Structure formats: structure tokens, C-alpha cells
Amino acid sequence: MKNSYNKILLILMTLVLFNFGCKPKDCHKDGTCAADNRVYPLGEAKNYLCFNKGSYWIYKNTKTGDLDTQVCEGYLLDNIVEKGTFNHTKHITVRYEYMSRTISSSFNDYYYYDETAGYNPDAIRQLKTIVDRNSSKIGSIEAFFYPFIINDKEGNGSSMTTCLGLDSTLVVQGKTYYNVAKFELDKDDIWEDKLSCTRANSVYYWAKDVGLIKKEMKSCNYSWELIEYNIIK
């Protein structure tokens, strides 16, 4: 009985070390672990997000005819390096690309703050590029993520975003756009007080090399559609 108990205890200790410590094959005899360098570029997501300061997009409201000029007022693309802080992660170094930008909206008279989520070497959640969009007055959403996997979901606790997939082409206001990624929000927390559109069920359409080309506010029966733009790279 005692031998059986010791065997069980040994197995449990081995499992704990395997899951929370360094794997034996990664460790040196002195207990230190081999360097683990991980690199996470933005990849294809760059083509939908990374446009320099001065880029602009003009949208037309399909219901009211109002125009909304959105201008990139600030843009940053950087490489971040972070190291693990726990005993079982100190050997891990994470390098990832980080993007942030500020976009002004003439119609809503506020700013959108977009930034890509980072990777924590102590607890890498997933290999995914996620864009958090906050407004200067109200609301926060996850408006975009990559890779584009149909029915994949991301949420921030207040709203849920679902990837609807990728269309090879989409016509908006008579212009054809290519490689359009679509994301549906069950409740859009960036709402529009001027049009009394609160927490609408919305779909965001992002085109490669252009950015956001359409925001369909389904619950409010209108869309903002791109009519003109100028991209600076």
C-alpha cells in the first residue's frame, strides 16, 4: 500500500513539474531552461490596419445622407519585447508587432482609439491579432481579429464579435473592394447619440489595403458606407 501511495505521489509531482515548470528536455542540469524565443508579427492583418497619419476615409449614411470624415490623426507601429517573470517562464522572450492609431470622426465629434492586443509571456492566451477599438466618449469593442476563421469569436465582457468570413469581392457605393473580412457584433458599444442608435447589432466590413469600408447598423436600419478615401503608407 505504501509503495502504491509513493508511486501515485511521484506521478502527481511529475505532472505538476511538467505543467508548471520547465519541461525536462528544455532544462540544463543546473535547473536553468533553454532560451525560448517567440515571435508574433501582425502578418496579413497589417494590410487591413496599418495606414499612416494623414490617411482619411469619408463615409455616407444610407438613411440620412450625412457624411462622416474620419482622419488618422496618429499612428504607431512598433516592435515590443517582453520577458517572462515567473520561474517557469523566465526563459521565454516574446517579440511582437504592436499597432496603435487615433482616428477622428467629424460626424460623431469624437475619436476612435485602435490598438492591437499584445502577448504576455507568462500566459500566452492565443496566437491571434485582436484590435481593441475605444471611443473618446463612450464604448469599447473588439472590431477586428486575424486569422479570419468563420464563426470564431472574441468578446470583451460587454459585447461579442463573430467572424463571418472573407468575401473575395464586395461592392459598396458602386466601387468593388477585394478580400473583405466581415465581423458581426451582437451589441455595438460604440453607439451614435445623434441618430439614437444604441448598442445596435452591427457588421463591420474591412477591405484589404483600404481598411473599414462599411459599418452596417442592422438594428437601426442604416449603414455608413465608404465613398472616398486616401491611404498613406
PyMOL commands that set and color helices and strands:
alter all, ss='L'
color gray80, all
select helices_A, chain A and resi 2-20+24-26+43-49+193-195+218-220
alter helices_A, ss='H'
color red, helices_A
select strands_A, chain A and resi 36-40+56-61+67-83+92-105+110-116+129-135+140-146+153-155+160-172+175-185+202-207+211-217+222-230
alter strands_A, ss='S'
color yellow, strands_A
deselect
rebuild
show_as cartoon
